[in-house]
Amino acid sequence: EIKRTIPIVTNEIPGLIDIVNEFTKFKREISAIAFNNGSPLRAIDLHHQTYHIISSTLPSQMKCSAIRSVASAYASAKSNGRPATHPFLFKKSSALFLWNKDFSFTGKGLLSIATTTGRVKVPFRIPSFAKADFDSAVSYDSITVTGNGRISLCLTLNVPDPVGHVPVGIDLGATNALVASTDDKTIFISGCKQKVINQKTRKVRQRLQRKLAVRKAEKKDTHSVRRFLKRLGRKQHNRTKTFCAETAAKLCDQVPANAVLVFEDLRIKQPRKRKRRAGTNRKLSQWSYGMMIEVCTRKAQRKGMAIAFIDPAYTSQQCRKCGQLGNRRGHNFTCSCGHSEHADINASHNIRLKFTVLRSSGLSVNQP
């Protein structure tokens, strides 16, 4: 079973935005208590300290949901290695509605949801691309409503168990976005167009940032420049997200149904002794490695494919024919044994072969 989120389209619901604002206000009020001077409280302890003390017009179940979401926000920050250093502000308004407690679907095709004026029943529509997921859902979990009225439904789906017989080595990069290789087939997806657009966006952002610095020095209004910078960042993020989704869809459609997608376990750390060059940092910041892995994982789960990671050491330097260290210059790879081919194709085959060898030996596939 996997969880997915799909949008729900409705007309304007009276009182819905009011309860979203009240939900966010309650989270902000209890955030300082949850922070607890750098030792965040657990959900049950936060509940005891806030439920009967801080008044709110929220229904009791939604107050409990707000308390759990605040406690989980601090717990997630700690587990991600970035513990909170100050109370969270929760700037973006949103509210969580639980299935059969705060919302439900009636037999007449209506959405029944809690508002400040009580339960309201409204007609709803599921977009065509998400209709199959809605109809085949095992259960509905929750609804999230943002401050601008967008509604997202979290549901649970049944997917086939991954088999993972055919290994597919996948090499990710900035210029060549994805190169995937099986024993007899290679899938090549270029990222040149995406890279050129990102470079243009970076130059525009640099020009705007210089303009912003000048306005700040002259103590002039900077609202319009900051707003344009934010809009530029959102457009680039959405463009990258769309590109990753299209790439993952092409990959999962062209590989065998019983495949196991093998990626490099790249954990890029900051250098300790010396700083990287500005150009290197720029390339790494524009490379959507994490998003590509995340989207490919979601697509593979839907198709019943397995995911694996291997240690990336020497995958781009070894020859896939003889195993010796070769010579890589740009996209060209040559070896003293006489083998030569595209460097990313050679790397993707090395990733596949390394996974195959480690799987047959019984060792962990991400072991050095």
N, C-alpha and C positions, 0 to 999 in steps of 0.2 A: 504494500500500500504506500502511496506517495501523496503528498499534499500539493495542491495547485491553487492559484488565485486567478479568478476571472472577473471581468467587470459586469456590473448590473446597471441598466439604463432605466431611469424612471423620470416622471415629471417632478416638478418642485414639490417637496414634501413639507407641509407646514410644521414648524417647531423642530425640524430635524437639525438645522444649523444651530439652534439655541442649545439643544442638548449636547451637541459636539463641543460648543464653546464652554458649557458648564463642566463637561468631562475634562477638558484641557485645563480649565481653571482649578479644578480639584487636584489634578496631578501636580500643578505648579505649587499649590499650597502645601502638599505633603512631601514635596521633593526635598526640602531642607531637612525635614525630620528623617527621611529615608537616608540622606547622606551621612548623618550621625557623626560629623567631624572626621570624615575619612574612613569610617568603619560602617559601611552600608548595612542596613537592617534587612533581615529576611522578611519574606512576605507576611508570615504569621505574626512576627513581632511588630511590623509596621501596621498591620491590621489592628492589633490591640491598642496601639498608641494613637491611631487617627480615626478609626471608624466612628466611635461615639463622641469624639472630641470636636472634630472639624465638621461643621454643618454644611450640607449641600442639598440641593433640590433633586439630585440624581436618584433614580431608583436604587434600592439596596444592592441588587445584583451588579449594577453598573459601578457602584462605589467599590465593590469587591474587585471588579475587573480593573478599575483604575489603580487600585492599590497593588495588585499583582503586576500590572504593566510597569509601574514605577520601580518596584523591587527588581523585576527582571532586567530593566534597563541598566541599573547599577551592576547587577550580576554579569550581564553580557559584556559590559565595559571591562570588568575585572578579568573575565575569562579570555578576552581578546588581548590581554597584555597592556591595556590602557585604563587603569583604574581611575575613577573620578577624583579630581583634585578640587572640585567645587560642586555645589548643587546644580543639577541639570535644570535648564530653563524651559524645555519643551516648547520651543517657539512655534513649531508647526501644529496647528489644531487638528486633532483627529479623535475619534471615539471608537471603542470596540463593543460590538453587540454579539452576544453568544446565542447559539442556536437553541430554539425552544424555550429560551428565557427572555431574551430581548428582541428576538425576531423569529419569524417562521413564514412558511409558504402555505397558503390556503389551497383548498381543492379547486377553487374557482380561478386559479392563476393570479392571485394577488400576493403582494408582499406585506406582511403585517410586522411593523417595526415600532419600537417605543420612541416617543417624543416627549417634550415637556408638557404637552396637553393630553398625554395618554397614548394608547395604541392607535395607530393609523394604518389603514389598509389601502394600498395603492397598486395599480397595475404596473408591471415591470416587463422588461424585454432583455433577452440575452443575445449579444452579438452572434452573428452566424459562425465565426471562427471558434467560439466557445460553447456552442449549443451542444455538441457531442459530449463534452466534458460534463456539462450540467446534467444531461439526461442519464449518463452512465455513472454518476457519483455514488460511492458507497454511503457517504454521509456528508452533511454540511456542518462545518465547524464554527465559523464566525463571519461577521461582516465588519469591515472597516470603512468608516465614513470620514473623509477629509473635510477641511474647513471650507473648501469650494463646492462641496456637495457631491463629490465623486464617491461611488459606492463600489467596493470590491468584496467578493465572496470567496472565502477560503473553504475548499472542499477536499475530500479524500477520494482517491481513485485506486482501482485495482489495476496492476500492471503485471505482465508476465515475468516470471523469475528469470534473472539473467543466467545464461549458459556460459558464454565466453569461450568458445572453442577456437575461433579464428583470431589470432592477434593482429592488431592494426597499429603499427608504429606511427606516431604523430609528432611532427616537428613544427613548433610554432615560432613565428618571427614577425618582424614589423613590415619588411618589404614583401616577403612571401608569407602571407598570413597563416596558411596551414598547408602542410604537405603530409599526406597520409599514404602509407605503403602497406600492402599485403604481400604475400609471396609472389603474386603474378600481376598486381595492379597498383598504380600510383594515382592518387588524386591530388591535383595541384590547384590551390586557390590563391590568387595574387591579392596583395593588400596595397599595391602601389597607389591606386586611386585614393584610397582612404588616407594613406600617408601624405600625399600631396595636399589634400584638403586640410588635414590637421596642421601641416606646416603653414599654410595660408592663414588659418585661424590663429596660430601662435603669433604670427607677425602682426595681425590686427590687434590681438590682446596686448602685445608689447607696446604698440603705438598708443593704445588707450590708457595703459598703465602709466606711461610717461605723461600723458595729458592729465591724468588723475593726480600725479605727484605735483605738477605745476599748479593746478588749481588749489591743492591743499596748501602749498607754500604761499599762494596769494590769498588764502582764506576765503575762497569763493565756494559757491555751492557745487557739490560733486555728485548730487543725487542722480542726474541723468547719465553720467559716465558709469557709475557703479551699477545702475540698472541695466545698461547695455552690456557690461561685462558679465553680469549674471545671466542675461539672456543668451549671450554667446557661449557660456559654459554649458548651459542646459542643451543648446542645440548640438554641441559637440558630443555631449554624453549620450543624447538620444540617437545621434548618427552612429556612434560606436556600438551602442546596444543593438541597433537594427542590423548593422553589418555582422556582428557576432551571431545573432539569431539566424540570419540568412546562411552564414557559413556553416553553422552547426546543422542546419536542416539539409544542406547539400551533402555534408559528410555522412549523416545518418541514412540518407536515401541511397547512397552509392556503395556503402560497405555491406558485407553480408549480415543477415539478420542475427546470426549467432556470434557476432564479433565481440571482442574485448578491446576497448580503446585504450591504448597505452600512451601516457604522457610522461614528460620529464618532470621530476619533482624539483622545480626551480624555486629556491628560497633566497631571494636576492637581499643580502644584508648590506648595511652601510659599512664602508671600509673604516678600520680603526686608525691606521697609521697616517694615511693621506687621503685627502678628499678627491672625489672623482672630478673629471673635467665637466664643464657646464654642458657640453654637447652630449656626453654620455648620460647625464642625469635627464636631459631633455628627451633622449630616445627612450629611456626606461619609463618616463612619466607618460609618454604617448603610446606605449605598448600595452594593449589591453589583454595581457596574459591571464589575469585572474578572472576577468569577465568571460573570456573565451572558454576557459575551463568550466566555469559555472554553467554557462549556457549549454555546452556540449554534454555535461553531466545530466542536466535536466532532459535534454532530447534523448540521450541514450537510455535513461530510465523509462521513458515512455515507450521505447522500442524494445525493451527487454534486453539491452546490451549491458555488459559489465564495464567497469572503469578500473584502471590500474595505473600505478606510477612507478618509475624506475629512477635509480640514481643517474644524474645527467653527465657524470664524469666521462670525458673523451668521446661522447657520442658523435660530435661533429668533427673529430680529428682522426678517428680510426677508419681504416678501409674496411668496407663490409665484405670484401672478397677474401682478404688474407688476414685481417685483424691487426695489421701494423699501423703505426702512426704515419699518416700521409701529409700532404701539403695542401692547405686550403688558402685560396686567395679569392676573396669576395664570394661569388657563387660557384666558383670552379674548384673541384677537388681532384687531385691526382695522387697516385701512389707509385712507389718504386716497382710494384709488381706489374704495372702497366694498366691498372684500372683507372678510369677517369669518368666522372659524371657530375651532375649538378650536386653541389654540396648539401643542400637541404634534402634531396632525395636520398643521398648516402646516409645522412643523419637519421632520417625516418626509418630506414632499413636497420640501422644499428640499434635504434630504440626497440624495434620489433624483435630482433635477434637476442638482445640482452634479456628481454622479458621471457622469451622462449627458453633460453638456457637456464635462467634462474627458476622458472616454473618447473622444469624437468628435474632440477637438482633439489627441489624442496625448500630452497632458501627464500627469504622475504624478497620481494621484487624491488623494494626500495633500499635494499642493503648495499652499502658501498662495495 
